[in-house]
Amino acid sequence: MSTATLTPEVLWAQRADLVFLTVNLSDATPTINLTEDKLEITAISDGKNYAATIEFHKQIDPEVCFSLFSTRLGL
């Protein structure tokens, strides 16, 4: 039996010169593939497979991009 791949929640914010993407997954270490025209992300969280592909409208420069992983705690 195969496990279905789920789509994680993805938030998008944009300015004229910047794009911010947030992918919400708990307890996951994602695999990120960033090219000039798309972002591909895969991860396993809570035993479930997640994947998302985001195609950009214009090409970007992957060399000036970075990723940040953080844990958010609600109190």
All heavy atoms as a GROMACS GRO file, in nm:
protein
  582
    1MET      N    1   0.084  -0.118   0.000
    1MET     CA    2   0.000   0.000   0.000
    1MET      C    3   0.088   0.124   0.000
    1MET      O    4   0.182   0.135   0.078
    1MET     CB    5  -0.088  -0.002   0.124
    1MET     CG    6  -0.181   0.114   0.132
    1MET     SD    7  -0.317   0.080   0.245
    1MET     CE    8  -0.280   0.190   0.375
    2SER      N    9   0.063   0.219  -0.087
    2SER     CA   10   0.143   0.340  -0.095
    2SER      C   11   0.085   0.449  -0.005
    2SER      O   12  -0.034   0.453   0.022
    2SER     CB   13   0.152   0.390  -0.239
    2SER     OG   14   0.025   0.430  -0.284
    3THR      N   15   0.173   0.535   0.039
    3THR     CA   16   0.133   0.646   0.124
    3THR      C   17   0.109   0.768   0.036
    3THR      O   18   0.192   0.802  -0.048
    3THR     CB   19   0.244   0.677   0.226
    3THR    OG1   20   0.271   0.559   0.300
    3THR    CG2   21   0.202   0.787   0.320
    4ALA      N   22  -0.002   0.834   0.055
    4ALA     CA   23  -0.033   0.954  -0.024
    4ALA      C   24   0.060   1.067   0.015
    4ALA      O   25   0.100   1.080   0.130
    4ALA     CB   26  -0.178   0.995   0.000
    5THR      N   27   0.096   1.147  -0.082
    5THR     CA   28   0.177   1.266  -0.056
    5THR      C   29   0.084   1.384  -0.036
    5THR      O   30  -0.003   1.411  -0.119
    5THR     CB   31   0.274   1.293  -0.173
    5THR    OG1   32   0.359   1.179  -0.188
    5THR    CG2   33   0.357   1.416  -0.147
    6LEU      N   34   0.103   1.454   0.074
    6LEU     CA   35   0.020   1.569   0.109
    6LEU      C   36   0.088   1.699   0.069
    6LEU      O   37   0.210   1.704   0.049
    6LEU     CB   38  -0.007   1.569   0.260
    6LEU     CG   39  -0.068   1.441   0.317
    6LEU    CD1   40  -0.070   1.447   0.469
    6LEU    CD2   41  -0.207   1.419   0.262
    7THR      N   42   0.010   1.805   0.057
    7THR     CA   43   0.062   1.937   0.027
    7THR      C   44   0.066   2.018   0.156
    7THR      O   45  -0.036   2.034   0.222
    7THR     CB   46  -0.026   2.010  -0.077
    7THR    OG1   47  -0.034   1.929  -0.194
    7THR    CG2   48   0.031   2.145  -0.113
    8PRO      N   49   0.184   2.071   0.193
    8PRO     CA   50   0.191   2.150   0.315
    8PRO      C   51   0.130   2.289   0.294
    8PRO      O   52   0.114   2.336   0.180
    8PRO     CB   53   0.341   2.162   0.340
    8PRO     CG   54   0.402   2.154   0.205
    8PRO     CD   55   0.313   2.059   0.128
    9GLU      N   56   0.098   2.355   0.403
    9GLU     CA   57   0.050   2.494   0.395
    9GLU      C   58   0.167   2.581   0.352
    9GLU      O   59   0.275   2.575   0.410
    9GLU     CB   60  -0.001   2.539   0.531
    9GLU     CG   61  -0.046   2.684   0.530
    9GLU     CD   62  -0.088   2.733   0.668
    9GLU    OE1   63  -0.034   2.683   0.769
    9GLU    OE2   64  -0.173   2.821   0.672
   10VAL      N   65   0.147   2.663   0.248
   10VAL     CA   66   0.250   2.752   0.196
   10VAL      C   67   0.195   2.895   0.200
   10VAL      O   68   0.088   2.921   0.147
   10VAL     CB   69   0.291   2.715   0.052
   10VAL    CG1   70   0.395   2.813  -0.002
   10VAL    CG2   71   0.343   2.572   0.045
   11LEU      N   72   0.270   2.984   0.264
   11LEU     CA   73   0.232   3.126   0.270
   11LEU      C   74   0.328   3.205   0.182
   11LEU      O   75   0.447   3.178   0.177
   11LEU     CB   76   0.239   3.176   0.415
   11LEU     CG   77   0.158   3.096   0.515
   11LEU    CD1   78   0.185   3.146   0.657
   11LEU    CD2   79   0.011   3.102   0.482
   12TRP      N   80   0.273   3.306   0.113
   12TRP     CA   81   0.348   3.384   0.016
   12TRP      C   82   0.334   3.532   0.050
   12TRP      O   83   0.223   3.580   0.072
   12TRP     CB   84   0.290   3.357  -0.122
   12TRP     CG   85   0.347   3.434  -0.236
   12TRP    CD1   86   0.327   3.566  -0.265
   12TRP    CD2   87   0.430   3.384  -0.340
   12TRP    NE1   88   0.392   3.600  -0.380
   12TRP    CE2   89   0.457   3.490  -0.428
   12TRP    CE3   90   0.483   3.259  -0.367
   12TRP    CZ2   91   0.536   3.475  -0.541
   12TRP    CZ3   92   0.561   3.245  -0.480
   12TRP    CH2   93   0.587   3.352  -0.566
   13ALA      N   94   0.447   3.603   0.054
   13ALA     CA   95   0.447   3.749   0.070
   13ALA      C   96   0.547   3.804  -0.031
   13ALA      O   97   0.651   3.743  -0.057
   13ALA     CB   98   0.486   3.789   0.211
   14GLN      N   99   0.514   3.919  -0.088
   14GLN     CA  100   0.599   3.970  -0.196
   14GLN      C  101   0.609   4.121  -0.190
   14GLN      O  102   0.512   4.190  -0.161
   14GLN     CB  103   0.539   3.927  -0.329
   14GLN     CG  104   0.620   3.966  -0.448
   14GLN     CD  105   0.563   3.907  -0.578
   14GLN    OE1  106   0.486   3.812  -0.576
   14GLN    NE2  107   0.602   3.964  -0.689
   15ARG      N  108   0.730   4.170  -0.219
   15ARG     CA  109   0.755   4.312  -0.241
   15ARG      C  110   0.809   4.324  -0.384
   15ARG      O  111   0.828   4.225  -0.452
   15ARG     CB  112   0.860   4.364  -0.143
   15ARG     CG  113   0.818   4.358   0.000
   15ARG     CD  114   0.926   4.422   0.085
   15ARG     NE  115   0.908   4.386   0.224
   15ARG     CZ  116   1.000   4.397   0.315
   15ARG    NH1  117   1.120   4.441   0.283
   15ARG    NH2  118   0.976   4.363   0.439
   16ALA      N  119   0.835   4.445  -0.426
   16ALA     CA  120   0.884   4.464  -0.562
   16ALA      C  121   1.014   4.388  -0.587
   16ALA      O  122   1.037   4.336  -0.696
   16ALA     CB  123   0.905   4.612  -0.591
   17ASP      N  124   1.101   4.378  -0.485
   17ASP     CA  125   1.231   4.315  -0.504
   17ASP      C  126   1.252   4.188  -0.421
   17ASP      O  127   1.359   4.130  -0.425
   17ASP     CB  128   1.342   4.416  -0.472
   17ASP     CG  129   1.334   4.464  -0.327
   17ASP    OD1  130   1.226   4.456  -0.267
   17ASP    OD2  131   1.437   4.511  -0.276
   18LEU      N  132   1.151   4.144  -0.346
   18LEU     CA  133   1.167   4.027  -0.259
   18LEU      C  134   1.044   3.937  -0.262
   18LEU      O  135   0.932   3.986  -0.279
   18LEU     CB  136   1.188   4.070  -0.114
   18LEU     CG  137   1.313   4.149  -0.080
   18LEU    CD1  138   1.305   4.201   0.062
   18LEU    CD2  139   1.436   4.064  -0.098
   19VAL      N  140   1.067   3.810  -0.243
   19VAL     CA  141   0.957   3.714  -0.225
   19VAL      C  142   0.988   3.634  -0.099
   19VAL      O  143   1.100   3.586  -0.080
   19VAL     CB  144   0.945   3.618  -0.346
   19VAL    CG1  145   0.844   3.510  -0.319
   19VAL    CG2  146   0.910   3.694  -0.472
   20PHE      N  147   0.889   3.622  -0.011
   20PHE     CA  148   0.903   3.543   0.110
   20PHE      C  149   0.807   3.425   0.101
   20PHE      O  150   0.688   3.444   0.076
   20PHE     CB  151   0.866   3.625   0.234
   20PHE     CG  152   0.957   3.741   0.258
   20PHE    CD1  153   0.927   3.866   0.208
   20PHE    CD2  154   1.073   3.725   0.333
   20PHE    CE1  155   1.009   3.975   0.230
   20PHE    CE2  156   1.157   3.833   0.356
   20PHE     CZ  157   1.125   3.958   0.305
   21LEU      N  158   0.857   3.306   0.122
   21LEU     CA  159   0.774   3.186   0.124
   21LEU      C  160   0.790   3.118   0.259
   21LEU      O  161   0.901   3.100   0.308
   21LEU     CB  162   0.816   3.088   0.015
   21LEU     CG  163   0.787   3.130  -0.127
   21LEU    CD1  164   0.854   3.035  -0.224
   21LEU    CD2  165   0.639   3.132  -0.152
   22THR      N  166   0.679   3.082   0.319
   22THR     CA  167   0.681   3.007   0.444
   22THR      C  168   0.609   2.875   0.422
   22THR      O  169   0.496   2.874   0.374
   22THR     CB  170   0.609   3.086   0.556
   22THR    OG1  171   0.674   3.213   0.572
   22THR    CG2  172   0.612   3.010   0.687
   23VAL      N  173   0.676   2.766   0.454
   23VAL     CA  174   0.616   2.634   0.443
   23VAL      C  175   0.600   2.582   0.586
   23VAL      O  176   0.699   2.566   0.658
   23VAL     CB  177   0.704   2.538   0.360
   23VAL    CG1  178   0.641   2.401   0.351
   23VAL    CG2  179   0.728   2.596   0.221
   24ASN      N  180   0.476   2.560   0.628
   24ASN     CA  181   0.448   2.518   0.765
   24ASN      C  182   0.447   2.367   0.777
   24ASN      O  183   0.356   2.300   0.729
   24ASN     CB  184   0.313   2.575   0.811
   24ASN     CG  185   0.319   2.724   0.832
   24ASN    OD1  186   0.420   2.776   0.879
   24ASN    ND2  187   0.212   2.793   0.799
   25LEU      N  188   0.549   2.314   0.844
   25LEU     CA  189   0.559   2.171   0.875
   25LEU      C  190   0.621   2.158   1.013
   25LEU      O  191   0.716   2.228   1.046
   25LEU     CB  192   0.647   2.098   0.774
   25LEU     CG  193   0.592   2.080   0.634
   25LEU    CD1  194   0.701   2.029   0.542
   25LEU    CD2  195   0.476   1.983   0.636
   26SER      N  196   0.569   2.067   1.093
   26SER     CA  197   0.626   2.047   1.226
   26SER      C  198   0.721   1.929   1.226
   26SER      O  199   0.698   1.829   1.157
   26SER     CB  200   0.515   2.026   1.329
   26SER     OG  201   0.442   1.910   1.299
   27ASP      N  202   0.829   1.942   1.302
   27ASP     CA  203   0.927   1.834   1.319
   27ASP      C  204   0.972   1.774   1.187
   27ASP      O  205   0.971   1.652   1.168
   27ASP     CB  206   0.870   1.724   1.409
   27ASP     CG  207   0.842   1.773   1.549
   27ASP    OD1  208   0.919   1.858   1.597
   27ASP    OD2  209   0.744   1.729   1.609
   28ALA      N  210   1.012   1.859   1.094
   28ALA     CA  211   1.054   1.811   0.962
   28ALA      C  212   1.185   1.878   0.922
   28ALA      O  213   1.211   1.993   0.956
   28ALA     CB  214   0.947   1.843   0.858
   29THR      N  215   1.268   1.803   0.851
   29THR     CA  216   1.386   1.858   0.786
   29THR      C  217   1.362   1.845   0.637
   29THR      O  218   1.372   1.736   0.582
   29THR     CB  219   1.513   1.783   0.828
   29THR    OG1  220   1.526   1.790   0.970
   29THR    CG2  221   1.636   1.845   0.763
   30PRO      N  222   1.327   1.956   0.571
   30PRO     CA  223   1.290   1.947   0.430
   30PRO      C  224   1.410   1.933   0.337
   30PRO      O  225   1.522   1.971   0.370
   30PRO     CB  226   1.219   2.080   0.405
   30PRO     CG  227   1.281   2.173   0.504
   30PRO     CD  228   1.314   2.090   0.624
   31THR      N  229   1.382   1.879   0.220
   31THR     CA  230   1.477   1.880   0.109
   31THR      C  231   1.428   1.989   0.014
   31THR      O  232   1.313   1.987  -0.028
   31THR     CB  233   1.477   1.743   0.037
   31THR    OG1  234   1.516   1.644   0.130
   31THR    CG2  235   1.573   1.744  -0.080
   32ILE      N  236   1.517   2.085  -0.014
   32ILE     CA  237   1.478   2.201  -0.096
   32ILE      C  238   1.560   2.202  -0.224
   32ILE      O  239   1.683   2.190  -0.220
   32ILE     CB  240   1.502   2.332  -0.017
   32ILE    CG1  241   1.415   2.332   0.108
   32ILE    CG2  242   1.473   2.453  -0.105
   32ILE    CD1  243   1.445   2.446   0.203
   33ASN      N  244   1.491   2.216  -0.336
   33ASN     CA  245   1.555   2.231  -0.466
   33ASN      C  246   1.507   2.362  -0.526
   33ASN      O  247   1.389   2.376  -0.561
   33ASN     CB  248   1.521   2.114  -0.558
   33ASN     CG  249   1.588   2.126  -0.693
   33ASN    OD1  250   1.696   2.182  -0.704
   33ASN    ND2  251   1.524   2.073  -0.794
   34LEU      N  252   1.597   2.460  -0.534
   34LEU     CA  253   1.563   2.593  -0.584
   34LEU      C  254   1.636   2.618  -0.715
   34LEU      O  255   1.759   2.607  -0.720
   34LEU     CB  256   1.601   2.699  -0.481
   34LEU     CG  257   1.571   2.843  -0.518
   34LEU    CD1  258   1.421   2.866  -0.533
   34LEU    CD2  259   1.628   2.936  -0.413
   35THR      N  260   1.560   2.644  -0.820
   35THR     CA  261   1.618   2.676  -0.950
   35THR      C  262   1.570   2.815  -0.992
   35THR      O  263   1.497   2.880  -0.919
   35THR     CB  264   1.576   2.572  -1.057
   35THR    OG1  265   1.434   2.578  -1.075
   35THR    CG2  266   1.618   2.432  -1.015
   36GLU      N  267   1.610   2.857  -1.110
   36GLU     CA  268   1.571   2.990  -1.158
   36GLU      C  269   1.421   3.006  -1.177
   36GLU      O  270   1.369   3.116  -1.170
   36GLU     CB  271   1.642   3.020  -1.291
   36GLU     CG  272   1.791   3.037  -1.276
   36GLU     CD  273   1.860   3.058  -1.410
   36GLU    OE1  274   1.799   3.029  -1.515
   36GLU    OE2  275   1.973   3.107  -1.407
   37ASP      N  276   1.351   2.895  -1.201
   37ASP     CA  277   1.209   2.909  -1.232
   37ASP      C  278   1.113   2.838  -1.137
   37ASP      O  279   0.992   2.849  -1.152
   37ASP     CB  280   1.181   2.863  -1.375
   37ASP     CG  281   1.222   2.719  -1.401
   37ASP    OD1  282   1.286   2.657  -1.314
   37ASP    OD2  283   1.190   2.670  -1.509
   38LYS      N  284   1.167   2.765  -1.035
   38LYS     CA  285   1.075   2.699  -0.941
   38LYS      C  286   1.143   2.660  -0.811
   38LYS      O  287   1.266   2.650  -0.802
   38LYS     CB  288   1.009   2.578  -1.005
   38LYS     CG  289   1.103   2.464  -1.033
   38LYS     CD  290   1.027   2.351  -1.101
   38LYS     CE  291   1.126   2.247  -1.153
   38LYS     NZ  292   1.059   2.146  -1.230
   39LEU      N  293   1.059   2.634  -0.712
   39LEU     CA  294   1.100   2.583  -0.582
   39LEU      C  295   1.030   2.450  -0.562
   39LEU      O  296   0.908   2.440  -0.578
   39LEU     CB  297   1.059   2.679  -0.470
   39LEU     CG  298   1.071   2.625  -0.328
   39LEU    CD1  299   1.216   2.614  -0.286
   39LEU    CD2  300   0.994   2.712  -0.231
   40GLU      N  301   1.108   2.347  -0.529
   40GLU     CA  302   1.052   2.216  -0.497
   40GLU      C  303   1.093   2.182  -0.354
   40GLU      O  304   1.210   2.197  -0.319
   40GLU     CB  305   1.105   2.109  -0.592
   40GLU     CG  306   1.064   2.132  -0.736
   40GLU     CD  307   1.130   2.034  -0.830
   40GLU    OE1  308   1.252   2.010  -0.816
   40GLU    OE2  309   1.060   1.982  -0.917
   41ILE      N  310   0.997   2.140  -0.274
   41ILE     CA  311   1.025   2.105  -0.136
   41ILE      C  312   0.957   1.974  -0.102
   41ILE      O  313   0.842   1.951  -0.142
   41ILE     CB  314   0.980   2.218  -0.040
   41ILE    CG1  315   1.022   2.186   0.102
   41ILE    CG2  316   0.834   2.247  -0.051
   41ILE    CD1  317   1.012   2.304   0.196
   42THR      N  318   1.031   1.885  -0.036
   42THR     CA  319   0.975   1.759   0.012
   42THR      C  320   1.017   1.742   0.157
   42THR      O  321   1.124   1.789   0.198
   42THR     CB  322   1.024   1.638  -0.070
   42THR    OG1  323   1.167   1.633  -0.065
   42THR    CG2  324   0.978   1.647  -0.215
   43ALA      N  325   0.933   1.674   0.234
   43ALA     CA  326   0.965   1.650   0.375
   43ALA      C  327   0.877   1.539   0.430
   43ALA      O  328   0.773   1.506   0.372
   43ALA     CB  329   0.942   1.778   0.456
   44ILE      N  330   0.921   1.483   0.540
   44ILE     CA  331   0.840   1.388   0.616
   44ILE      C  332   0.814   1.452   0.751
   44ILE      O  333   0.907   1.496   0.820
   44ILE     CB  334   0.910   1.253   0.633
   44ILE    CG1  335   0.933   1.190   0.495
   44ILE    CG2  336   0.828   1.161   0.722
   44ILE    CD1  337   1.014   1.062   0.499
   45SER      N  338   0.688   1.463   0.788
   45SER     CA  339   0.647   1.523   0.916
   45SER      C  340   0.542   1.433   0.979
   45SER      O  341   0.442   1.400   0.914
   45SER     CB  342   0.591   1.664   0.892
   45SER     OG  343   0.544   1.720   1.012
   46ASP      N  344   0.565   1.396   1.102
   46ASP     CA  345   0.472   1.308   1.174
   46ASP      C  346   0.441   1.181   1.096
   46ASP      O  347   0.327   1.134   1.092
   46ASP     CB  348   0.342   1.382   1.209
   46ASP     CG  349   0.364   1.498   1.303
   46ASP    OD1  350   0.454   1.487   1.390
   46ASP    OD2  351   0.292   1.598   1.291
   47GLY      N  352   0.542   1.127   1.026
   47GLY     CA  353   0.525   1.003   0.951
   47GLY      C  354   0.451   1.018   0.820
   47GLY      O  355   0.422   0.919   0.754
   48LYS      N  356   0.420   1.140   0.779
   48LYS     CA  357   0.349   1.164   0.654
   48LYS      C  358   0.441   1.234   0.553
   48LYS      O  359   0.523   1.317   0.590
   48LYS     CB  360   0.226   1.252   0.678
   48LYS     CG  361   0.126   1.188   0.773
   48LYS     CD  362   0.014   1.283   0.804
   48LYS     CE  363  -0.080   1.223   0.908
   48LYS     NZ  364  -0.177   1.320   0.956
   49ASN      N  365   0.426   1.198   0.425
   49ASN     CA  366   0.505   1.260   0.318
   49ASN      C  367   0.438   1.389   0.271
   49ASN      O  368   0.317   1.391   0.247
   49ASN     CB  369   0.518   1.164   0.200
   49ASN     CG  370   0.597   1.041   0.234
   49ASN    OD1  371   0.697   1.049   0.304
   49ASN    ND2  372   0.553   0.927   0.187
   50TYR      N  373   0.520   1.493   0.255
   50TYR     CA  374   0.471   1.622   0.205
   50TYR      C  375   0.557   1.664   0.086
   50TYR      O  376   0.677   1.637   0.083
   50TYR     CB  377   0.482   1.730   0.313
   50TYR     CG  378   0.381   1.715   0.424
   50TYR    CD1  379   0.405   1.634   0.534
   50TYR    CD2  380   0.260   1.783   0.418
   50TYR    CE1  381   0.312   1.620   0.635
   50TYR    CE2  382   0.166   1.770   0.519
   50TYR     CZ  383   0.192   1.688   0.627
   50TYR     OH  384   0.100   1.677   0.726
   51ALA      N  385   0.495   1.733  -0.009
   51ALA     CA  386   0.568   1.787  -0.125
   51ALA      C  387   0.493   1.906  -0.182
   51ALA      O  388   0.370   1.912  -0.177
   51ALA     CB  389   0.584   1.680  -0.232
   52ALA      N  390   0.571   2.001  -0.232
   52ALA     CA  391   0.512   2.118  -0.298
   52ALA      C  392   0.609   2.167  -0.406
   52ALA      O  393   0.730   2.162  -0.388
   52ALA     CB  394   0.484   2.230  -0.199
   53THR      N  395   0.554   2.211  -0.517
   53THR     CA  396   0.632   2.274  -0.624
   53THR      C  397   0.568   2.408  -0.654
   53THR      O  398   0.447   2.415  -0.678
   53THR     CB  399   0.632   2.187  -0.751
   53THR    OG1  400   0.691   2.060  -0.720
   53THR    CG2  401   0.711   2.254  -0.863
   54ILE      N  402   0.649   2.512  -0.651
   54ILE     CA  403   0.600   2.648  -0.678
   54ILE      C  404   0.677   2.700  -0.798
   54ILE      O  405   0.800   2.711  -0.794
   54ILE     CB  406   0.619   2.740  -0.557
   54ILE    CG1  407   0.538   2.684  -0.440
   54ILE    CG2  408   0.579   2.882  -0.589
   54ILE    CD1  409   0.569   2.747  -0.308
   55GLU      N  410   0.605   2.728  -0.905
   55GLU     CA  411   0.668   2.782  -1.026
   55GLU      C  412   0.659   2.934  -1.021
   55GLU      O  413   0.553   2.992  -0.995
   55GLU     CB  414   0.599   2.727  -1.149
   55GLU     CG  415   0.618   2.577  -1.162
   55GLU     CD  416   0.558   2.519  -1.287
   55GLU    OE1  417   0.521   2.596  -1.378
   55GLU    OE2  418   0.549   2.395  -1.294
   56PHE      N  419   0.772   3.000  -1.047
   56PHE     CA  420   0.780   3.146  -1.043
   56PHE      C  421   0.737   3.206  -1.177
   56PHE      O  422   0.757   3.145  -1.282
   56PHE     CB  423   0.922   3.191  -1.010
   56PHE     CG  424   0.973   3.134  -0.881
   56PHE    CD1  425   1.093   3.066  -0.878
   56PHE    CD2  426   0.903   3.149  -0.763
   56PHE    CE1  427   1.143   3.014  -0.759
   56PHE    CE2  428   0.951   3.097  -0.643
   56PHE     CZ  429   1.071   3.029  -0.642
   57HIS      N  430   0.680   3.326  -1.173
   57HIS     CA  431   0.638   3.395  -1.295
   57HIS      C  432   0.757   3.450  -1.372
   57HIS      O  433   0.755   3.457  -1.495
   57HIS     CB  434   0.541   3.509  -1.263
   57HIS     CG  435   0.410   3.459  -1.209
   57HIS    ND1  436   0.317   3.396  -1.288
   57HIS    CD2  437   0.359   3.460  -1.085
   57HIS    CE1  438   0.213   3.362  -1.215
   57HIS    NE2  439   0.236   3.398  -1.091
   58LYS      N  440   0.862   3.490  -1.298
   58LYS     CA  441   0.985   3.540  -1.360
   58LYS      C  442   1.101   3.464  -1.300
   58LYS      O  443   1.092   3.414  -1.189
   58LYS     CB  444   1.004   3.689  -1.332
   58LYS     CG  445   0.902   3.778  -1.398
   58LYS     CD  446   0.934   3.923  -1.371
   58LYS     CE  447   0.833   4.014  -1.436
   58LYS     NZ  448   0.862   4.155  -1.408
   59GLN      N  449   1.211   3.459  -1.374
   59GLN     CA  450   1.328   3.389  -1.323
   59GLN      C  451   1.388   3.465  -1.205
   59GLN      O  452   1.383   3.587  -1.198
   59GLN     CB  453   1.432   3.373  -1.433
   59GLN     CG  454   1.393   3.270  -1.535
   59GLN     CD  455   1.508   3.233  -1.626
   59GLN    OE1  456   1.605   3.305  -1.639
   59GLN    NE2  457   1.496   3.118  -1.692
   60ILE      N  458   1.445   3.387  -1.112
   60ILE     CA  459   1.514   3.442  -0.996
   60ILE      C  460   1.661   3.402  -1.002
   60ILE      O  461   1.699   3.317  -1.083
   60ILE     CB  462   1.451   3.394  -0.864
   60ILE    CG1  463   1.467   3.241  -0.852
   60ILE    CG2  464   1.305   3.435  -0.853
   60ILE    CD1  465   1.448   3.190  -0.713
   61ASP      N  466   1.740   3.459  -0.914
   61ASP     CA  467   1.880   3.421  -0.902
   61ASP      C  468   1.896   3.336  -0.776
   61ASP      O  469   1.898   3.388  -0.665
   61ASP     CB  470   1.968   3.546  -0.893
   61ASP     CG  471   2.116   3.513  -0.887
   61ASP    OD1  472   2.152   3.394  -0.884
   61ASP    OD2  473   2.196   3.609  -0.884
   62PRO      N  474   1.905   3.204  -0.790
   62PRO     CA  475   1.914   3.117  -0.674
   62PRO      C  476   2.037   3.145  -0.586
   62PRO      O  477   2.037   3.115  -0.468
   62PRO     CB  478   1.922   2.976  -0.732
   62PRO     CG  479   1.870   2.988  -0.870
   62PRO     CD  480   1.900   3.128  -0.914
   63GLU      N  481   2.141   3.206  -0.644
   63GLU     CA  482   2.263   3.233  -0.568
   63GLU      C  483   2.243   3.338  -0.459
   63GLU      O  484   2.318   3.342  -0.363
   63GLU     CB  485   2.374   3.278  -0.664
   63GLU     CG  486   2.412   3.173  -0.766
   63GLU     CD  487   2.467   3.046  -0.702
   63GLU    OE1  488   2.545   3.056  -0.606
   63GLU    OE2  489   2.430   2.937  -0.749
   64VAL      N  490   2.142   3.424  -0.472
   64VAL     CA  491   2.119   3.528  -0.370
   64VAL      C  492   2.004   3.491  -0.276
   64VAL      O  493   1.964   3.570  -0.193
   64VAL     CB  494   2.093   3.667  -0.433
   64VAL    CG1  495   2.213   3.711  -0.515
   64VAL    CG2  496   1.968   3.666  -0.518
   65CYS      N  497   1.954   3.369  -0.288
   65CYS     CA  498   1.844   3.323  -0.203
   65CYS      C  499   1.898   3.246  -0.084
   65CYS      O  500   2.007   3.193  -0.087
   65CYS     CB  501   1.751   3.231  -0.284
   65CYS     SG  502   1.673   3.315  -0.422
   66PHE      N  503   1.818   3.243   0.021
   66PHE     CA  504   1.857   3.165   0.138
   66PHE      C  505   1.734   3.108   0.205
   66PHE      O  506   1.622   3.151   0.181
   66PHE     CB  507   1.938   3.249   0.238
   66PHE     CG  508   1.860   3.359   0.303
   66PHE    CD1  509   1.797   3.337   0.425
   66PHE    CD2  510   1.850   3.484   0.244
   66PHE    CE1  511   1.725   3.438   0.485
   66PHE    CE2  512   1.779   3.585   0.304
   66PHE     CZ  513   1.716   3.562   0.426
   67SER      N  514   1.756   3.008   0.289
   67SER     CA  515   1.646   2.948   0.363
   67SER      C  516   1.677   2.957   0.512
   67SER      O  517   1.793   2.958   0.553
   67SER     CB  518   1.623   2.803   0.321
   67SER     OG  519   1.740   2.728   0.344
   68LEU      N  520   1.571   2.963   0.589
   68LEU     CA  521   1.582   2.974   0.734
   68LEU      C  522   1.484   2.876   0.795
   68LEU      O  523   1.366   2.875   0.757
   68LEU     CB  524   1.550   3.117   0.779
   68LEU     CG  525   1.540   3.142   0.927
   68LEU    CD1  526   1.677   3.129   0.991
   68LEU    CD2  527   1.485   3.282   0.952
   69PHE      N  528   1.530   2.793   0.885
   69PHE     CA  529   1.444   2.698   0.953
   69PHE      C  530   1.426   2.746   1.095
   69PHE      O  531   1.520   2.783   1.163
   69PHE     CB  532   1.506   2.558   0.953
   69PHE     CG  533   1.534   2.505   0.817
   69PHE    CD1  534   1.659   2.514   0.760
   69PHE    CD2  535   1.432   2.448   0.742
   69PHE    CE1  536   1.684   2.466   0.634
   69PHE    CE2  537   1.456   2.400   0.615
   69PHE     CZ  538   1.582   2.408   0.562
   70SER      N  539   1.302   2.745   1.141
   70SER     CA  540   1.277   2.786   1.278
   70SER      C  541   1.162   2.706   1.337
   70SER      O  542   1.080   2.649   1.265
   70SER     CB  543   1.247   2.936   1.287
   70SER     OG  544   1.122   2.964   1.229
   71THR      N  545   1.156   2.706   1.468
   71THR     CA  546   1.047   2.644   1.540
   71THR      C  547   0.971   2.754   1.610
   71THR      O  548   1.030   2.838   1.680
   71THR     CB  549   1.101   2.544   1.644
   71THR    OG1  550   1.180   2.448   1.577
   71THR    CG2  551   0.989   2.477   1.717
   72ARG      N  552   0.842   2.756   1.588
   72ARG     CA  553   0.758   2.856   1.652
   72ARG      C  554   0.684   2.791   1.768
   72ARG      O  555   0.624   2.685   1.752
   72ARG     CB  556   0.657   2.911   1.553
   72ARG     CG  557   0.665   3.058   1.539
   72ARG     CD  558   0.557   3.114   1.453
   72ARG     NE  559   0.531   3.034   1.335
   72ARG     CZ  560   0.440   3.064   1.246
   72ARG    NH1  561   0.366   3.171   1.262
   72ARG    NH2  562   0.419   2.989   1.142
   73LEU      N  563   0.687   2.853   1.881
   73LEU     CA  564   0.618   2.800   1.997
   73LEU      C  565   0.502   2.890   2.033
   73LEU      O  566   0.516   3.010   2.040
   73LEU     CB  567   0.714   2.790   2.117
   73LEU     CG  568   0.832   2.697   2.101
   73LEU    CD1  569   0.923   2.708   2.222
   73LEU    CD2  570   0.787   2.554   2.083
   74GLY      N  571   0.387   2.830   2.054
   74GLY     CA  572   0.272   2.907   2.100
   74GLY      C  573   0.257   2.892   2.250
   74GLY      O  574   0.260   2.782   2.302
   75LEU      N  575   0.246   3.001   2.318
   75LEU     CA  576   0.230   2.996   2.465
   75LEU      C  577   0.094   3.049   2.504
   75LEU      O  578   0.039   3.134   2.448
   75LEU     CB  579   0.339   3.078   2.534
   75LEU     CG  580   0.483   3.033   2.504
   75LEU    CD1  581   0.580   3.128   2.570
   75LEU    CD2  582   0.506   2.892   2.554
   0.00000   0.00000   0.00000
